[in-house]
Amino acid sequence: MYAPQDDTRLLAGALSDEPLPPGSAVLDVGTGSGALALEAARRGMRVTAVDVSRRAVWSARLNARRCGLRLRIRRGNLFEPVRGQTFDLIVANPPYVPAPDGLRARRGAARAWDAGQDGRLLLDRICREGPDLLCPGGVLLIVHSALSDPGRTVTCLREAGLKASVTRRHRIGFGPVLRERQGWLRARGLLSAEDTSEELVVVRAELPV
């Protein structure tokens, strides 16, 4: 199981800024251990958590039980388990690390970060499919690396009719995955010779009422 990292903490901060009343419907897509879903549940929200990984689903259920919080947890690929439903808030921390082979790992820890050659294998799907699951006035929060083109995320969401912008930024040192791939990332022009850190961003998009 992949433990929560800096991106989860950054997104949790953005979640805490949303002035949603208790009882609001929240979707945590790609929930992992359930950290973000539990944060929303602590505020009295009705939370649905989705992940494609069986281990993640088990972990989220166990953590919810330990915390004494109610979560509706479903296993499935992104939005498939919640088609036809709408939410006041959707939070997403998908895999977003560019991968040299251009593929997404089918199992193991790499499944939590590998996202195709441009890092957008799932980001583009979230931008395309997520807006249909928002209530009027609903908000979509996505965290990812600046290496996977936040400008494209903002543009895609605006084209879908949402008001979108980058609302949070945080720079962190390279972790093991980026240290291993930094030569390939520099060769692709995604990192400069001087870069020793990456920037994480939160994109906030709101569906007008």
C-alpha positions as CSV (number, residue, x, y, z in Angstrom):
1,M,0.0,0.0,0.0
2,Y,1.3,3.4,-1.0
3,A,1.3,5.7,2.0
4,P,0.0,9.3,1.8
5,Q,2.6,11.8,0.6
6,D,3.1,15.6,0.2
7,D,0.5,15.7,-2.6
8,T,-2.2,14.3,-0.3
9,R,-1.3,16.9,2.4
10,L,-1.5,19.7,-0.2
11,L,-4.9,18.5,-1.4
12,A,-6.1,18.1,2.2
13,G,-5.3,21.8,2.7
14,A,-7.3,22.7,-0.3
15,L,-10.2,20.5,0.9
16,S,-10.2,22.3,4.2
17,D,-10.7,25.6,2.5
18,E,-13.9,24.6,0.8
19,P,-16.9,26.0,2.8
20,L,-19.2,23.0,2.4
21,P,-21.9,22.4,5.0
22,P,-22.2,19.0,6.8
23,G,-24.1,16.5,4.7
24,S,-22.6,17.7,1.4
25,A,-21.9,14.8,-1.1
26,V,-18.1,14.3,-1.6
27,L,-16.3,11.9,-4.0
28,D,-12.7,10.9,-3.4
29,V,-11.6,9.2,-6.6
30,G,-8.4,7.2,-6.3
31,T,-8.8,7.1,-2.6
32,G,-5.7,5.0,-1.7
33,S,-5.6,4.6,2.1
34,G,-8.7,6.9,2.4
35,A,-6.9,9.8,3.9
36,L,-8.8,12.5,2.0
37,A,-12.1,10.7,2.3
38,L,-11.7,10.5,6.1
39,E,-10.8,14.2,6.2
40,A,-14.1,15.0,4.5
41,A,-16.0,12.5,6.7
42,R,-14.6,14.2,9.9
43,R,-16.4,17.4,8.7
44,G,-19.7,15.5,8.6
45,M,-19.9,15.1,4.8
46,R,-21.4,12.1,3.0
47,V,-18.4,10.6,1.4
48,T,-18.0,8.0,-1.4
49,A,-14.4,6.7,-2.0
50,V,-13.4,4.9,-5.1
51,D,-10.2,3.0,-6.0
52,V,-9.3,0.4,-8.6
53,S,-7.0,-1.4,-6.2
54,R,-8.4,-4.1,-3.9
55,R,-5.7,-3.4,-1.4
56,A,-6.6,0.3,-1.4
57,V,-10.3,-0.5,-0.8
58,W,-9.4,-2.9,2.1
59,S,-7.1,-0.3,3.6
60,A,-9.6,2.5,3.3
61,R,-12.3,0.3,4.9
62,L,-9.9,-0.6,7.8
63,N,-8.9,3.0,8.4
64,A,-12.5,4.1,8.4
65,R,-13.4,1.4,10.9
66,R,-10.4,2.4,13.1
67,C,-11.5,6.1,13.0
68,G,-15.1,5.3,13.7
69,L,-16.2,7.1,10.5
70,R,-18.6,6.2,7.8
71,L,-17.5,5.9,4.2
72,R,-19.2,4.5,1.2
73,I,-16.3,2.7,-0.5
74,R,-16.4,1.2,-4.0
75,R,-13.9,-0.6,-6.1
76,G,-13.7,0.4,-9.7
77,N,-12.0,2.4,-12.5
78,L,-12.2,6.1,-11.8
79,F,-15.9,7.2,-12.1
80,E,-17.4,3.9,-13.3
81,P,-18.9,2.9,-9.8
82,V,-20.7,6.3,-9.5
83,R,-22.1,6.9,-12.9
84,G,-25.3,8.8,-12.8
85,Q,-24.6,10.4,-9.4
86,T,-23.6,14.0,-8.7
87,F,-21.4,15.5,-6.0
88,D,-20.8,18.8,-4.3
89,L,-17.1,18.2,-4.2
90,I,-14.8,15.8,-6.0
91,V,-11.2,15.3,-4.9
92,A,-8.6,13.5,-7.0
93,N,-5.0,12.6,-6.4
94,P,-4.4,10.4,-9.5
95,P,-1.1,8.9,-10.8
96,Y,0.7,11.7,-12.6
97,V,4.4,10.8,-13.0
98,P,5.6,10.5,-16.6
99,A,6.8,7.0,-17.3
100,P,9.6,6.1,-19.8
101,D,7.8,3.1,-21.2
102,G,4.6,5.1,-21.8
103,L,2.5,2.6,-19.9
104,R,0.7,2.4,-16.6
105,A,1.8,-0.3,-14.2
106,R,-1.0,-2.9,-13.9
107,R,0.0,-3.9,-10.3
108,G,2.3,-3.1,-7.5
109,A,3.3,0.3,-5.9
110,A,4.1,1.8,-9.3
111,R,0.4,1.7,-10.1
112,A,0.0,4.7,-7.7
113,W,2.3,7.0,-9.7
114,D,3.0,5.8,-13.3
115,A,0.8,7.7,-15.8
116,G,2.0,7.3,-19.4
117,Q,4.8,9.3,-21.1
118,D,3.3,12.7,-20.4
119,G,1.8,11.8,-17.0
120,R,-1.7,12.5,-18.2
121,L,-3.1,9.1,-18.7
122,L,-5.7,9.5,-16.0
123,L,-5.6,13.3,-15.6
124,D,-7.2,13.8,-19.1
125,R,-9.9,11.3,-18.2
126,I,-10.7,13.1,-15.0
127,C,-10.9,16.5,-16.8
128,R,-13.1,15.0,-19.4
129,E,-15.5,12.9,-17.2
130,G,-15.4,14.6,-13.8
131,P,-17.5,17.7,-14.7
132,D,-20.5,15.5,-15.5
133,L,-20.6,14.4,-11.9
134,L,-20.7,17.8,-10.3
135,C,-23.8,19.5,-9.0
136,P,-24.4,23.1,-10.0
137,G,-21.9,25.1,-8.0
138,G,-19.9,21.9,-7.3
139,V,-16.1,21.9,-7.1
140,L,-13.4,19.6,-8.5
141,L,-10.0,19.6,-6.8
142,I,-7.1,17.8,-8.5
143,V,-3.5,17.6,-7.3
144,H,-0.6,16.7,-9.6
145,S,3.0,17.6,-10.6
146,A,3.9,20.6,-12.7
147,L,5.7,18.0,-14.8
148,S,2.3,16.9,-16.1
149,D,1.2,20.3,-17.4
150,P,-1.2,22.1,-15.1
151,G,-1.9,24.5,-17.9
152,R,-3.5,21.7,-19.9
153,T,-5.6,20.7,-16.9
154,V,-6.9,24.2,-16.5
155,T,-7.6,24.6,-20.2
156,C,-9.4,21.2,-20.4
157,L,-11.6,22.1,-17.4
158,R,-12.4,25.5,-18.8
159,E,-13.4,24.0,-22.1
160,A,-15.8,21.8,-20.2
161,G,-17.5,24.9,-18.9
162,L,-15.9,25.1,-15.4
163,K,-14.1,28.1,-13.8
164,A,-10.6,26.7,-13.3
165,S,-7.3,27.9,-11.9
166,V,-4.2,26.7,-10.0
167,T,-4.9,27.6,-6.3
168,R,-2.0,26.0,-4.5
169,R,1.6,25.3,-5.2
170,H,4.3,23.5,-3.2
171,R,7.8,22.6,-4.1
172,I,9.4,19.4,-2.8
173,G,12.7,17.6,-3.3
174,F,12.9,14.6,-5.7
175,G,11.6,11.4,-4.2
176,P,13.0,8.0,-5.3
177,V,10.9,7.7,-8.5
178,L,12.0,11.1,-9.9
179,R,15.6,10.6,-8.8
180,E,15.6,7.4,-10.8
181,R,14.0,9.0,-13.9
182,Q,15.6,12.4,-13.8
183,G,18.0,11.7,-16.7
184,W,15.1,10.7,-18.9
185,L,13.0,13.7,-17.7
186,R,15.9,16.1,-18.5
187,A,16.3,14.5,-22.0
188,R,12.6,15.2,-22.6
189,G,12.9,18.8,-21.5
190,L,10.7,18.3,-18.5
191,L,13.5,19.1,-16.1
192,S,16.4,21.5,-16.5
193,A,20.0,20.6,-15.6
194,E,19.6,22.7,-12.4
195,D,16.4,21.2,-11.2
196,T,16.6,19.3,-7.9
197,S,12.9,19.6,-6.9
198,E,9.5,19.4,-8.4
199,E,6.4,21.6,-7.9
200,L,3.1,20.2,-6.9
201,V,-0.1,22.1,-7.8
202,V,-3.8,22.0,-6.9
203,V,-6.2,22.9,-9.7
204,R,-9.6,24.0,-8.5
205,A,-12.5,24.0,-10.9
206,E,-16.1,25.1,-10.2
207,L,-19.2,24.4,-12.2
208,P,-21.2,27.6,-12.4
209,V,-24.8,27.6,-11.0
